[in-house]
Amino acid sequence: MSDTLKTAMQLAVNNKNYRYYSLAKLNEQINIAHLPFSLKILLENLLRHENGVDVTFEDIQALAQWDPQAQPATEIAFTPSRVVLQDFTGVPAVVDLAAMRDAMKSLGGDVQKINPLSPAELVIDHSVQVDKYGTADAAERNTQIEFERNKERYGFLKWGQSAFDTFKVVPPGNGIVHQVNLEYLARVVFGAEQNGELTAYPDTVVGTDSHTTMINGLGVLGWGVGGIEAEAAMLGQAISMLIPQVVGFKLTGRLPEGATATDLVLTVVEMLREHGVVGKFVEFFGSGLQHLPLADRATLANMAPEYGATCGIFPVDDETLRYLTLSGRSEEQVELVKQYAKAQGMFHDENSEDAEYTAVLELDMSTVVPSISGPKRPQDRIVLTEAKEKFQNLFNAFENGRDKKSIPVKAERGEYHFTDGDIAVAAITSCTNTSNPAVMLGAGLLARNAAEKGLTVKPWVKTSLAPGSKVVTHYLQSAGVLDDLETLGFNVVGFGCTTCIGNSGPLDPALSKAINDNDLVATSVLSGNRNFEGRIHADVRMNFLASPPLVVAYAIAGTMDIDVQKDPLGQDHEGRDVYLKDIWPSNHEIADTIQNNVSNDMFAKGYDGVFEGDDNWKNVKTSASELFDWQDDSTYIKNPPYFEGMTLDVAGISDIKGARVLAKLGDSVTTDHISPAGSIAEDSPAGRYLKAKGVDKSEFNSYGSRRGNHEVMMRGTFANIRLRNQLAPGTEGGWTRHQPSDEQMSIFDASIKYQKDQVPLVIIAGKEYGTGSSRDWAAKGTNLLGVKAVLVESYERIHRSNLVGMGVIPLQFKAGESAETYDLTGHETYDITGLENGNSKTAHITAHREDGSTVEFDVDVRIDTPKEVEYCRHGGILHYVLRNLAQ
């Protein structure tokens, strides 16, 4: 390492001497006192990795002299300390690594070079589904079903754990990746050997899930990336990024009686979305931090993707140290965090001066009021007092003012009438809230109060409780409220992501039939972070985010067509009306319950033997070879075709001639619309593929569980039931019209037809293309469908980067222009020229219309950095890494 500025020094902690790169020493040469906390972490990263090639003195100087108002223009190389993965996105990452080993062998290289060079930890949390609910054995039965469905995938992951160095797997049944990361995996400060010397440095992380940002609440800089970027990071590749703008968010005051961290985060999401922070860092500061427990900070950090920021970070302070101690970290680790942060000027206390920011927003937390959000975007906050009126307006807009229907249903749990607006799914789910004892115990105390008054959940509501870690059940049991939640039907259904990612499981068949036969507007209420169309359940039209206590309250009411603060939720044993205020626990009661029932021994117990797994995991069979033994008949794990025919020669970026439009889409097309997710329909291309392979419909499992099989995933790309392709007007789902035949068919079938005829494809869309989770399959599927370029009005950060990582060229209309500007219908043939092997920031498009006329215009080429140009020239980031390692 170069260490041009001579910042390497020694730090004595716990009777050990650590080498570290001193920001105080740097400050003697360049004034960096004004830098935000997050940029100080990035600056240390550059100092430690300076080598004159990937990181230069000029890079360090550019970051040290950061101008808060400057538009991002300077590229730097960020090298994260570790990578965290969940199984939906982690399986294809490990599949790609296994495929790269095969490709490396074909290229004559050393297969052991395909190995993680920094810690990589995968938490299996996305596969459990709510098949069974409302019973004491629901979790056990769901776990059994999970292992039966996923034995191939789990065998593959066990192979990866033995085949790859520094790769660990947290088996199923332990919790949600981001909560496990917060409570157990995160170091905050590493003390590890680097270049032969014991070194102290910040814990930084990238993860294959956009909510990796939850760890920002602990002062760890990290964010979600696509699986392909994560794979590159695991293989030692720095992540190219532009020095970001940083928006400061000043918190003052404290939450009032009756308001929760969920209400706070929905308010913050709304404010930051309105301000606009896409591609920016957000950093929280202010006197309000002293009133904000670590769990509340984690809730705010978790939803950074919802407010659009790269990260939403809090500084290290006494609350950080308190939480590290509570969660069972060693005294030595806590002391290292404390001394290192103080030595680096990264420790926040009452004497800390505010940094300079690009902009500052301020929120007095005492003004926060109970809220929900929906029906399809987390930023669409609804004040709770206005929720009934808002629902009615939404219903009228959805159904063109028709009268509400009420249909009789004879279901397993009784006979009832199901009415428009009734709640079909009520779920306490998602690490956003299940990591927070205040809202979880708040829900438990509310359930106790409700049960004592004889309130029950309506029979049509599918209830579930999916704790983010075993720690949650320990403190719910200790407080004596788990029984009360179970009395209302909120039994533990498993430890992992469930309803929040669409693993809500089936509704009662009779209810599902009634909803679909009568076009009823069913709703859901969940304590999650995502409520996009079609995500939660295929039968549910409106999805609302709420705090866990409100989830329980709404489940008791059974409908969204209610003012829960004014209307009775139900009747007590004496037939008297019971209102929300009658059962809502006070802030003081919740705080006392936390104080008396959450302890560090619960964390120690919850994470004891966390990598070992239960008997189900121990009985999973696997092999111990350096190359994976691909099975031709597998429908879960397939060797992807990315490296077929690959040589050491680089093809470069060529102009595109004679392209057709596979789909023409509108605004706010999310990765949920693009990437396969949820259940697999029997009559879909993926369903037909599985049936042809002899898979019974009952064994289809979910798209997420089959992410290791490209044949399934490419068939499910752009197949979301709510996708509206303007080329196929009047349809919803993965439909298009093949050109020039104008024949309507599935997007997958059209893609195959185009590729057979060697016709390149493009996607055209509007604003905010690719918002949502950091799903690599949204880019991988796009690539495999033969799409060479995507042309939109604006991109979400991660998806644009993922497209580049798969060799798909992201193009953007000039400011103020759109497909409508040029009257583009999608029936044209497109020539895209002037790419100049990636050297040009502008391309020229000639669209040939059916009547023989043409329209021409320029677009921006959104290959943003020199490293991204290299990735595109190689055909993608994996090809770039593979060629470099092979040579």
URNORNOR-V403733 format. One record per run of one state. SS is the DSSP state (H for helix, E for strand, - for the rest). FROM is the first residue (numbers start at 1). TO is the last residue. If there is no record, write none. Layout:
BEGIN
SS;FROM;TO
SS;FROM;TO
END
This chain:
BEGIN
-;1;7
E;8;13
-;14;15
E;16;21
-;22;22
H;23;27
-;28;36
H;37;49
-;50;56
H;57;64
-;65;74
E;75;78
-;79;81
E;82;86
H;87;106
-;107;110
H;111;113
-;114;118
E;119;123
-;124;137
H;138;163
-;164;166
E;167;170
-;171;174
E;175;175
-;176;176
H;177;185
-;186;188
E;189;194
-;195;196
E;197;202
-;203;203
E;204;207
-;208;209
H;210;218
-;219;220
E;221;224
-;225;226
H;227;234
-;235;238
E;239;242
-;243;245
E;246;252
-;253;260
H;261;275
-;276;280
E;281;285
-;286;286
H;287;291
-;292;293
H;294;302
-;303;303
H;304;307
-;308;310
E;311;313
-;314;315
E;316;316
-;317;317
H;318;326
-;327;330
H;331;343
-;344;346
E;347;347
-;348;358
E;359;364
H;365;367
-;368;370
E;371;375
-;376;380
E;381;383
H;384;399
-;400;405
E;406;411
-;412;413
E;414;419
-;420;421
E;422;428
-;429;430
H;431;434
-;435;436
H;437;452
-;453;461
E;462;465
-;466;468
E;469;469
H;470;478
-;479;481
H;482;487
-;488;491
E;492;492
-;493;498
H;499;501
-;502;508
H;509;517
-;518;521
E;522;526
-;527;539
E;540;545
-;546;547
H;548;557
-;558;558
E;559;559
-;560;569
E;570;571
-;572;576
E;577;578
-;579;579
H;580;583
-;584;586
H;587;597
-;598;599
H;600;606
-;607;614
H;615;618
-;619;640
H;641;643
-;644;655
E;656;664
-;665;669
E;670;670
H;671;674
-;675;678
E;679;679
-;680;684
H;685;692
-;693;696
H;697;699
-;700;701
E;702;702
-;703;703
H;704;706
-;707;709
H;710;716
-;717;725
H;726;728
-;729;734
E;735;738
-;739;742
E;743;746
H;747;756
-;757;760
E;761;764
-;765;768
E;769;769
-;770;770
E;771;771
-;772;775
H;776;784
-;785;786
E;787;792
-;793;794
E;795;795
-;796;796
H;797;805
-;806;808
E;809;813
-;814;819
H;820;822
-;823;828
E;829;833
-;834;835
H;836;838
-;839;841
E;842;848
-;849;853
E;854;861
-;862;865
H;866;874
-;875;876
H;877;886
-;887;887
END
